[in-house]
C-alpha cells in the first residue's frame, strides 16, 4: 500500500512539474495557445516578416508546427508551396 502511494505521489508530482515547465513562449507546451504561438512565429519567419521569430525554437516546436500545419487554422499551412522554377 505504501509503495502504491509513493508511486502515485511521484507521478502526480511529475505531472505538476511538467505543467510548470515553459519554453521561450512561456506557455504550457502542447497547449492550444502554445501551438498557435509557435505557428505564428514560424509563419513570420517563413514569410520574411521576422528573421528572429524562431531563434529560440527547438526541434519540439518545429515538429509540433509541422503536424499542426495540416490544420485549416494553421498560418504555416496557408503558405503556398515554394517551387524550384520560382512560380507559385
N, C-alpha and C positions, 0 to 999 in steps of 0.2 A: 504493500500500500504506500509506504513512504517513497519507494522508488518511483512509483507511478506519479505521485505528487511532485517529486523533484523534476521528473521528465516533463510534466505538464507546465510547471513553473518556468523551466528553461525555454520551452517552446513559446510560451506567452511573452517572456522577456525578450526573446529573439524577435518575435513579431513586433513588439513595442519598439525595439531598437531599429528594426528595418523601417518602421513607419516614420522614424525621426531622421533617417538618412536623407540627405539632399545632394543635388548636383549643382552645376553652375546656374541652373534655372531657379534654385531654391524652392522647388516644388517636389511633392512626393513622386518618386519615379513610377512611371507607367500609369499615372492618373490621367484622366481626360485633359485637364488643364496642362499637364506636363507634355503630353504628346502634341497638343495644339501649339504650345510654346515652341517646341523644337521643330515642328513642321513649319512654322512661320520663320524661324531662324534659318533653316535650310533653304526655304523659298527666297528669303532676302539675299542669301549668299549666291544661290544658283542663278538668280536674275540680275546679279551685279549691283544690287542696291546697297549691300553692306558686306564688304570683304572680310570683316571681322566677326560676323554674326555667328559663325560656328567654330570660332577659335578655341573655345573651351569644351566643345562637344567630344564625346567619347564614341567608341565603336558601338556601345549600347544604344546611344541616342540615334546614331546613323541607322542601325538595324531597325529600330522601332519606327523611324520615319519612313524607311523603305517599305515596311509592312503596311503602314498607315496610308501610304501613297495610293493604294488601290481604292481607298475610301473616297466617295464623291465629295466629302468635306475637306479633303486634303488640298492645301495650296501647292505642295510639291507635285502632287498628281495632276494638277491643272496645267503644268508647264508642258508645252508641246515637245515631243522628242526631237533631239538635235540630229540632223542628217549630215553626213560627210560632205555632200555636194553643196551645203550651205542653204538649201531650200527647206521649207517647213511643211 
